[in-house]
Amino acid sequence: MKRNILYFGILAVLAIAVYFLFFTEGKSTFEKSEVNFKVKDTASIQKIFLTDLQNHNIKLERSVDGWVLNDSLQPRPDAIEGLLSVLATQDAEQVVPMSFHDNVVKDLSVNNVKIELYTAAGKTHCFYIGANPGANNLTYMLNEGAKRPYIVRQPIQNTFVGAYYFTSVDEWRTRKIFYSNNPIEMIDVSYKDSTKYSYHIQINGDSIQFSGKQNSNLPLNKKRVYDYLKLFENVYCMGFEHSLLGKDSIMKSVDVLGTVTVKRKNTQQSSITFYFKPIGKTTNKIIQIGNKEYDYDFFFGSDDKNNFMLFSRKTIENMLRAFSEFYEQDSQQPL
């Protein structure tokens, strides 16, 4: 009996030793540089670089007007907020246990996102994030130059932290179009085949100049003009189209709906030409223009930077109004 108790005691001691050796190796065992995943002051970050092994590159840089994506694009505010939040809260829970260390290192070597953080003083962080979640949504990270990868978590959460470190430009960029913090100075709406509906709005302080191919005996409804200008503060496309083959030939073969040009103060003007979208597998309702059939609910758009986008009918209807609508009373047809 005493011998059995002795054996059980030895086994218990060994079990505790194994546990602490393989499952509770903490960051206190290693140098601070090996667990440098957390950012105490995210407000000090000036530049962020994200890269993956497929040569996708994201550059986020803080400017006076906010964050800039890849030197010229506006990133999604929620994506920026999510990344900064996880950088401020994530922490190394433990070193990856030796029992699955080799598998984690192998996966990190072929599926990772590298992040580099810079403040005004220079580079402060550089580590690799496993692109694939481990069991129970574990996130594996490895500091540049470190010997061992770590399991990193956010407090009181069981989510895959790596989801915040993505490298697709289309996922990072905002779908908001004609965006700027500057006030609108000019909007021009031009219809290719229905020029009588076209119009031009020029804003000079409190002065509005509204012109077009028609004349009206009614007074200009200035409230409608201002309501129309407000619409351009929150205009979004549904997404950017890259997989569509023969985009150039499609734009040459389909009917043009119209072109919208916006000029804001201290910025260059930007234009988007809207096209009818050919019917496809996802078409639910059809509209016929001449002898051609198009998708009733969705439209294509191409801007002056060769971005090809998808738009909903509602968004198109908000932007492409008719000349006469700005001379109607609000009770007739509100914008």
NORMOSUL-V235115 format. One record per residue. N is the residue number from 1. RES is the residue in three letters. SS is DSSP state (H for helix, E for strand, C for the rest). Layout:
# NORMOSUL-V235115
<<N/RES/SS> <N/RES/SS>>
This chain:
# NORMOSUL-V235115
<<1/MET/C> <2/LYS/H> <3/ARG/H> <4/ASN/H> <5/ILE/H> <6/LEU/H> <7/TYR/H> <8/PHE/H> <9/GLY/H> <10/ILE/H> <11/LEU/H> <12/ALA/H> <13/VAL/H> <14/LEU/H> <15/ALA/H> <16/ILE/H> <17/ALA/H> <18/VAL/H> <19/TYR/H> <20/PHE/H> <21/LEU/H> <22/PHE/H> <23/PHE/C> <24/THR/C> <25/GLU/C> <26/GLY/C> <27/LYS/H> <28/SER/H> <29/THR/H> <30/PHE/C> <31/GLU/C> <32/LYS/H> <33/SER/H> <34/GLU/H> <35/VAL/H> <36/ASN/C> <37/PHE/C> <38/LYS/C> <39/VAL/C> <40/LYS/C> <41/ASP/C> <42/THR/H> <43/ALA/H> <44/SER/H> <45/ILE/C> <46/GLN/C> <47/LYS/E> <48/ILE/E> <49/PHE/E> <50/LEU/E> <51/THR/E> <52/ASP/E> <53/LEU/C> <54/GLN/C> <55/ASN/C> <56/HIS/C> <57/ASN/E> <58/ILE/E> <59/LYS/E> <60/LEU/E> <61/GLU/E> <62/ARG/E> <63/SER/E> <64/VAL/C> <65/ASP/C> <66/GLY/E> <67/TRP/E> <68/VAL/E> <69/LEU/E> <70/ASN/C> <71/ASP/C> <72/SER/C> <73/LEU/E> <74/GLN/C> <75/PRO/E> <76/ARG/C> <77/PRO/H> <78/ASP/H> <79/ALA/H> <80/ILE/H> <81/GLU/H> <82/GLY/H> <83/LEU/H> <84/LEU/H> <85/SER/H> <86/VAL/H> <87/LEU/H> <88/ALA/H> <89/THR/H> <90/GLN/C> <91/ASP/E> <92/ALA/E> <93/GLU/E> <94/GLN/E> <95/VAL/E> <96/VAL/C> <97/PRO/C> <98/MET/C> <99/SER/C> <100/PHE/C> <101/HIS/H> <102/ASP/H> <103/ASN/H> <104/VAL/H> <105/VAL/H> <106/LYS/H> <107/ASP/H> <108/LEU/H> <109/SER/H> <110/VAL/H> <111/ASN/C> <112/ASN/E> <113/VAL/E> <114/LYS/E> <115/ILE/E> <116/GLU/E> <117/LEU/E> <118/TYR/E> <119/THR/E> <120/ALA/C> <121/ALA/C> <122/GLY/E> <123/LYS/E> <124/THR/E> <125/HIS/E> <126/CYS/E> <127/PHE/E> <128/TYR/E> <129/ILE/E> <130/GLY/E> <131/ALA/C> <132/ASN/C> <133/PRO/C> <134/GLY/C> <135/ALA/H> <136/ASN/H> <137/ASN/H> <138/LEU/C> <139/THR/E> <140/TYR/E> <141/MET/E> <142/LEU/E> <143/ASN/E> <144/GLU/C> <145/GLY/C> <146/ALA/C> <147/LYS/C> <148/ARG/C> <149/PRO/C> <150/TYR/E> <151/ILE/E> <152/VAL/E> <153/ARG/E> <154/GLN/C> <155/PRO/C> <156/ILE/C> <157/GLN/C> <158/ASN/C> <159/THR/C> <160/PHE/C> <161/VAL/H> <162/GLY/H> <163/ALA/H> <164/TYR/H> <165/TYR/C> <166/PHE/C> <167/THR/C> <168/SER/C> <169/VAL/H> <170/ASP/H> <171/GLU/H> <172/TRP/H> <173/ARG/E> <174/THR/C> <175/ARG/C> <176/LYS/E> <177/ILE/C> <178/PHE/C> <179/TYR/C> <180/SER/C> <181/ASN/C> <182/ASN/C> <183/PRO/C> <184/ILE/E> <185/GLU/E> <186/MET/E> <187/ILE/E> <188/ASP/E> <189/VAL/E> <190/SER/E> <191/TYR/C> <192/LYS/C> <193/ASP/C> <194/SER/C> <195/THR/H> <196/LYS/H> <197/TYR/H> <198/SER/C> <199/TYR/E> <200/HIS/E> <201/ILE/E> <202/GLN/E> <203/ILE/E> <204/ASN/E> <205/GLY/C> <206/ASP/C> <207/SER/E> <208/ILE/E> <209/GLN/E> <210/PHE/E> <211/SER/E> <212/GLY/E> <213/LYS/C> <214/GLN/C> <215/ASN/C> <216/SER/C> <217/ASN/C> <218/LEU/C> <219/PRO/C> <220/LEU/C> <221/ASN/C> <222/LYS/H> <223/LYS/H> <224/ARG/H> <225/VAL/H> <226/TYR/H> <227/ASP/H> <228/TYR/H> <229/LEU/H> <230/LYS/H> <231/LEU/H> <232/PHE/C> <233/GLU/C> <234/ASN/C> <235/VAL/C> <236/TYR/E> <237/CYS/C> <238/MET/C> <239/GLY/E> <240/PHE/E> <241/GLU/C> <242/HIS/C> <243/SER/C> <244/LEU/C> <245/LEU/C> <246/GLY/C> <247/LYS/H> <248/ASP/H> <249/SER/H> <250/ILE/H> <251/MET/H> <252/LYS/H> <253/SER/H> <254/VAL/C> <255/ASP/C> <256/VAL/E> <257/LEU/E> <258/GLY/E> <259/THR/E> <260/VAL/E> <261/THR/E> <262/VAL/E> <263/LYS/E> <264/ARG/E> <265/LYS/C> <266/ASN/C> <267/THR/C> <268/GLN/C> <269/GLN/C> <270/SER/E> <271/SER/E> <272/ILE/E> <273/THR/E> <274/PHE/E> <275/TYR/E> <276/PHE/E> <277/LYS/E> <278/PRO/E> <279/ILE/C> <280/GLY/C> <281/LYS/C> <282/THR/C> <283/THR/C> <284/ASN/C> <285/LYS/C> <286/ILE/E> <287/ILE/E> <288/GLN/E> <289/ILE/E> <290/GLY/C> <291/ASN/C> <292/LYS/E> <293/GLU/E> <294/TYR/E> <295/ASP/E> <296/TYR/E> <297/ASP/E> <298/PHE/E> <299/PHE/E> <300/PHE/E> <301/GLY/E> <302/SER/E> <303/ASP/E> <304/ASP/C> <305/LYS/C> <306/ASN/C> <307/ASN/C> <308/PHE/E> <309/MET/E> <310/LEU/E> <311/PHE/E> <312/SER/E> <313/ARG/H> <314/LYS/H> <315/THR/H> <316/ILE/H> <317/GLU/H> <318/ASN/H> <319/MET/H> <320/LEU/C> <321/ARG/C> <322/ALA/C> <323/PHE/H> <324/SER/H> <325/GLU/H> <326/PHE/H> <327/TYR/H> <328/GLU/C> <329/GLN/C> <330/ASP/C> <331/SER/C> <332/GLN/C> <333/GLN/C> <334/PRO/C> <335/LEU/C>>
